Amino acid sequence: MTKIEAVVFDFDGLILDTEMATYVAWQEEFVAHGGEPPSLEEYGVEIGTVNALDLLALLRERAIEAVDVDAMQARRKGRRDDLIALEIVRPGVEAWLDEADARGLRLAVASSSSPPWVEGHLERLGLRKRFAHIASRRSGVAPKPAPDTYLEACSAIRVAPRAALAVEDSPNGALAAKAAGLWCVVVPHAITESLDLSHADVRIDSLAMTTLGDVIAKLG
């Protein structure tokens, strides 16, 4: 069996479904301005990374109504945050954290989002103390699909990438994990389930449908 010493979780869409709230908030702004919202296929390139799709430029291009950028962004972010506040930890996450602890595995997060975003939500969810390190996007650390966040996470918890399992939800995340040398299990959601997730070693529909041990066994 493959020897796994650590599990490195993505955050957005994996621990907490922030992705659908963000997508819905953008969709509503496109509709409010008379423009055609981006399809899931168009929007999918943005999941797991940042600025892969210039949504503001796309809105301006498609809008019939004039775009007051400051007002639009304030309204969009408010709507996004209201929707995220209704979300709870995704199914199976806490069970996997408990199993990782029981197995003596180290835990970290690798995210393309900013430190305040990831840390703030983890604190709100009561999960921050479960992770030994949070690697997130900041100056000098490139977002996924670059391997930077995964390499930082593995280095910080002193685990070789080949002895770590990444838990992801997106093509960009899976590409980053594999580029860094980790094993990768992907758990898609409504936005990513139809995207190309073939770079992952294992695909499952929900963390609640299987155990960490079962996934590790599949890697072997």
N, C-alpha and C positions, 0 to 999 in steps of 0.2 A: 504494500500500500504506500502511496505517496506520503512522505513525511511533511506535515503541515505544522508550523510553529506559530503562525499568526494569521489573523483574519483582518483585512483592511476593507472597510465599508465605504462606498460612495455615500453621499448625503441626499441631495435633491432627487426625489423620485424613488429613492431606495429606502431610506429611513423614514422620510416624511414626503408625502406627495405634494410638493410645491409646484410641480411641473404643470399639472392641469389647471391650477389656479392662475398661473402666469399666462398660460395659453388662452384661457377664457377671457382674462382681463384685456389682452391684446385684441382678441376677436371682437369684443364689444366696442373697442375704440374704432376698429376698422368699419364696423357696421354703423356706428354713430356718425362717422364722417363720410358715409356713402360709398365706402370702398369694399372690394371683395377681400374677405379675411384670408390669410395664408392657410393652405391646406395642411393636413397633418404631415404629408410628405415634404412640403416646403419647410414647415416649421421644425421637422425632425432634426435637421442639421444643427440646430441651435441647442438641442438637449445634450447636457453633459459638458458643454463648453461655453464660451462667451464670444459674442460678436461674429459668429459664423454667418449670421443673417442680420442685415441691417434693417431691423423692423421699422425704425422711424423713417428711413428713406423709402421703404416699401409703402408705408402708410401715406406719406406725402405723394408718392407716385400714383396711388390708387384712389386717393381721397377726392371726393367731389366738393365737400365742405372745407373751408380753410382750417388749418391745423394750428391751434395755439399750443405750442409745444409744452410750455410750463404747466398750463392748466391740464392738458391731456395727461402728462406724466404724473402729476399729482393725483388725478382721478384714477388713472390706471393702477398706480402703486397702492392706493387706498383700497381699491376693489380687490386687487391681488391679496393684500394682507388680510382683508376681511375673510376671504375664502380660505386662506391658509389657516387662519385661526380656528376654523371648523374642523380641520384635519387632526387625526391622531396618528400615533406611530403605526407604520404599515404592518399588516399581519405577519407574524412570525419573527419579526426583528428581535424582540426581547427574548424569545425562546432561543434564538441563535446566540445571542449574547450570553445568556445563561449557560448554554452548552459549551461555548468557547471558554468561559471561565472554569467550568467543571473539568474541561480537558487541559487546563493550564496554558491556553493559547493567549498570546498577546493581541491586543485590539487597538486599531487606529482607524482614522477617517482620512480619506483622500478625496478632496472636492475641488471643483473649478470655481466655486463661489468664494466670496470674500470671507475673511476670518470673522468679522462681526455677524454676518448672516448665519454662518454655520454654528459658531459658538453660542449665539443668542438663542437660536431655535433648540439646540441640544440642551441648553440650560432650562428653557421653558418646558421641555419634554421630560426633564429629570434624567437625562442620559449622558450629560457631559462627563461625569466621573467614571463612566464605563470605559472610556477610551484613554489610552496612555498618551496618545498624540493626535493632534488635528493638523493635517497638512492641507492648506488651502491656497487659493490664488492670491498672490501679492507680488510686489516688485521683485523681479528675478526668478519667480516661479511661474512657469508658463501653464496655462490651463490645458486640460485634456483636448485633443488626443495626444499631446506631448506627455511623456512619462514622468515629468518632474514631480508631481504630487505623490505618486506612488513610490518613487525613489526616495523622496524625503521621508515619507512615512516609514518605509522599511529601515532606512538608516537610523531614524530616531528611536525605533523600538528594537534595534539591533537584531534584525532578522534578514537573512539573505532573501532577495525577491523570490527565488525558486522554492523557498520554504513558506511562502505566504500565499493566501487565497484572497483574491479581490472579489467583492460582491458588487455587481454593477447592474444598471438598468438601461444603458444606452450604447449605441455603436461607438461614440467617442470615448466613453468610459472603458469599454472592452479593449479598444485599440490602445489606449493609454496603459492599461494593466499589462497587456501582452508585450507592449514595447518595453516596459520596465522589467519584464521577465517573470511576472507573477502568473499563477494559475488564475482562472477567472470563471466564475459562475454568473450568469446574467439572469435577472428577474425583471422582465419587461412589464410595462404598464400600458394604459390605453393609448398613449402617444407613441410608444416605441415598439409595440408588439408586432407591427407590420414592417419594421425597418430591418436592415441587414445586421443581424447579431451573430453571424457565423464565426466571428473571431474568438468568441468565448469558448471555453472548453466544455462547459455544461450549461444548458438552459433549463430553467424551471419556471412554472407559472406563478408560484408564490413561495415565500420562505415558510409559510405555514403548512405547506403540503409535503414537506420533507424535512429531514434533519441535516444538520451540519455534517454529522458522521456519514450519512448516506452519500452526500455530495463528495466528501473527501474520498470515500470508497470508489466512486465513479472515476475519479481522477487517475486511480491506479490502473 
